[in-house]
Amino acid sequence: MLLRVSFQNILSFYEKTEFDMFPNPKREILGHHINDKGKVPLLKHALVYGANGSGKSNFVKVLQFIKSFVVLDDFLDKVNLEDYCFQLISDNNEPIKIEVEFCSDNKYYIYGVEINHSSRNEIREYLSLSGVDEDDVMIFERVGNNVTPTTNSSLSEQLLDKNPSSSMISLNKQYPVVDNDDLAKVYDWFLNDLKIVTINTQTPFLIDMMSKNEQLLVFANKLLSNLRITDSLNVEETPIDKWMLSKKNSAELRQILQRTSITDNSGLSAFSNNRNNFNITLKDGEQIVQEFLFEQSGVGGYKRKMDISTQSDGTVRLLTLIPALYEAKEGKTVVIDEVENSMHPMLIYEMLRYFFNSESDGQLVCTTHLTQLQDQQELVRPDELWKVEKENGNSVMSSFNDYKIHNTMNIRKGYEEGRYGGVPQISSID
């Protein structure tokens, strides 16, 4: 789980900025929103507000940046660091700095990196075990191509000479020059436990994912039926010859199949208009088509199974969020940018109310514009609310917990009146 992240001189954040998931112990409302199973109590949810252009999406991109740096050894070689460095200043020679504190398997870690945007070789990287109640214990520190401690300093220098822009975490996964199992655990947390969902995130293998995970499909049906979007969602499987009899593009599809090899370990996924239209897979030597079918009620109780092409963009967006919500429920830390994108405010409210009140071991952090969600009687605590606003081009992030908000106060009304900041400053259009 995520404890906190601090960062500076990246994207629109010039000054040191810190976001955390620590609950205010003085607040007693919605106590089930706190995970108190570990040494450190942590919030399960957070909502980040701000005007357009304030830096909400940049906050998500910071997390995506550090995740990519840790797990992809060629990440920095494929991006322009100047695009990530704060640019609204005449002379900026400061490094990009990011530090993440998190918990994995009941162990607490602090991982940090400093990257000189004008010289990719000047990287400082460190990993420590967070002592919580005691002093931190350093696992390794890397400055340039020097790593301490290491079992083979000569090999580590050669490794970093050849891969100066890579993280030590990803390199050590391939060449274990730092003899410590914690590096592998940290790599796995960033790769598997930190999930980032942007507005443009697509899930081309969504059908395959749900066909192989029965519990995920059950969770999807609970959510979709409670929101009254469909009576049921199923993954239907049909032999390909039978399926293509009803398809107008069957000749084109047959040509594609002739050029594509489908094995037991790989299939064909058709994806267009942000929709996973169908999959073709091999079962017992036979080509099978898998597709989503939504059972929906019509006039006089008539029911019909509809394919994904008949569903709205909002339903499709919700469908792509369901795996992320499920992973948060199962213990992952999931960050979603503009959770309400393409969906009705009341639907989002009910979706999050359903999720926030369900049993979960993970965390869900969302950026949003929906003030309807600022309901501390039903949905959120003040310490779960954050805002981002611009000051001289610099994004400033702070918690609503900084304000004296009684548990009977109408947070939404105060926010819309500008009492807490983080709202658009609009001049007269006239």
Rosetta blueprint (number, residue, H / E / L):
1 M L
2 L E
3 L E
4 R E
5 V E
6 S E
7 F E
8 Q E
9 N L
10 I E
11 L L
12 S L
13 F E
14 Y L
15 E L
16 K L
17 T E
18 E E
19 F E
20 D E
21 M L
22 F L
23 P L
24 N L
25 P L
26 K L
27 R L
28 E L
29 I L
30 L L
31 G H
32 H H
33 H H
34 I E
35 N E
36 D L
37 K L
38 G L
39 K L
40 V L
41 P L
42 L E
43 L E
44 K L
45 H E
46 A E
47 L E
48 V E
49 Y E
50 G E
51 A L
52 N L
53 G L
54 S L
55 G L
56 K H
57 S H
58 N H
59 F H
60 V H
61 K H
62 V H
63 L H
64 Q H
65 F H
66 I H
67 K H
68 S H
69 F H
70 V H
71 V H
72 L L
73 D L
74 D L
75 F L
76 L H
77 D H
78 K H
79 V L
80 N L
81 L H
82 E H
83 D H
84 Y L
85 C L
86 F L
87 Q L
88 L L
89 I L
90 S L
91 D L
92 N L
93 N L
94 E L
95 P L
96 I E
97 K E
98 I E
99 E E
100 V E
101 E E
102 F E
103 C E
104 S E
105 D L
106 N L
107 K E
108 Y E
109 Y E
110 I E
111 Y E
112 G E
113 V E
114 E E
115 I E
116 N L
117 H L
118 S L
119 S L
120 R L
121 N L
122 E L
123 I E
124 R E
125 E E
126 Y E
127 L E
128 S E
129 L E
130 S L
131 G L
132 V L
133 D L
134 E L
135 D L
136 D L
137 V E
138 M E
139 I E
140 F E
141 E E
142 R E
143 V E
144 G L
145 N L
146 N E
147 V E
148 T E
149 P L
150 T L
151 T L
152 N L
153 S H
154 S H
155 L H
156 S H
157 E H
158 Q H
159 L H
160 L H
161 D H
162 K H
163 N L
164 P L
165 S L
166 S L
167 S L
168 M H
169 I H
170 S H
171 L H
172 N H
173 K H
174 Q H
175 Y L
176 P L
177 V L
178 V L
179 D L
180 N L
181 D L
182 D H
183 L H
184 A H
185 K H
186 V H
187 Y H
188 D H
189 W H
190 F H
191 L H
192 N H
193 D H
194 L E
195 K E
196 I E
197 V E
198 T L
199 I L
200 N L
201 T L
202 Q L
203 T L
204 P L
205 F L
206 L H
207 I H
208 D H
209 M H
210 M H
211 S H
212 K H
213 N L
214 E H
215 Q H
216 L H
217 L H
218 V H
219 F H
220 A H
221 N H
222 K H
223 L H
224 L H
225 S H
226 N H
227 L L
228 R L
229 I L
230 T L
231 D L
232 S E
233 L E
234 N E
235 V E
236 E E
237 E E
238 T E
239 P E
240 I H
241 D H
242 K H
243 W H
244 M H
245 L L
246 S L
247 K L
248 K L
249 N L
250 S H
251 A H
252 E H
253 L H
254 R H
255 Q H
256 I H
257 L H
258 Q H
259 R H
260 T L
261 S L
262 I L
263 T E
264 D L
265 N L
266 S E
267 G L
268 L E
269 S E
270 A E
271 F E
272 S E
273 N L
274 N L
275 R E
276 N E
277 N E
278 F E
279 N E
280 I E
281 T E
282 L E
283 K E
284 D L
285 G L
286 E E
287 Q E
288 I E
289 V E
290 Q E
291 E E
292 F E
293 L E
294 F E
295 E E
296 Q E
297 S E
298 G L
299 V H
300 G H
301 G H
302 Y L
303 K E
304 R E
305 K E
306 M E
307 D E
308 I H
309 S H
310 T H
311 Q L
312 S L
313 D H
314 G H
315 T H
316 V H
317 R H
318 L H
319 L H
320 T H
321 L H
322 I H
323 P H
324 A H
325 L H
326 Y H
327 E H
328 A H
329 K H
330 E L
331 G L
332 K L
333 T E
334 V E
335 V E
336 I E
337 D L
338 E L
339 V L
340 E L
341 N L
342 S L
343 M L
344 H L
345 P H
346 M H
347 L H
348 I H
349 Y H
350 E H
351 M H
352 L H
353 R H
354 Y H
355 F H
356 F H
357 N L
358 S L
359 E L
360 S L
361 D L
362 G L
363 Q E
364 L E
365 V E
366 C E
367 T E
368 T L
369 H L
370 L L
371 T H
372 Q H
373 L H
374 Q L
375 D L
376 Q L
377 Q L
378 E L
379 L L
380 V L
381 R L
382 P H
383 D H
384 E H
385 L E
386 W E
387 K E
388 V E
389 E E
390 K E
391 E E
392 N L
393 G L
394 N E
395 S E
396 V E
397 M E
398 S E
399 S E
400 F H
401 N H
402 D H
403 Y L
404 K L
405 I L
406 H L
407 N L
408 T L
409 M L
410 N L
411 I H
412 R H
413 K H
414 G H
415 Y H
416 E H
417 E L
418 G L
419 R L
420 Y L
421 G L
422 G L
423 V L
424 P L
425 Q L
426 I L
427 S L
428 S L
429 I L
430 D L
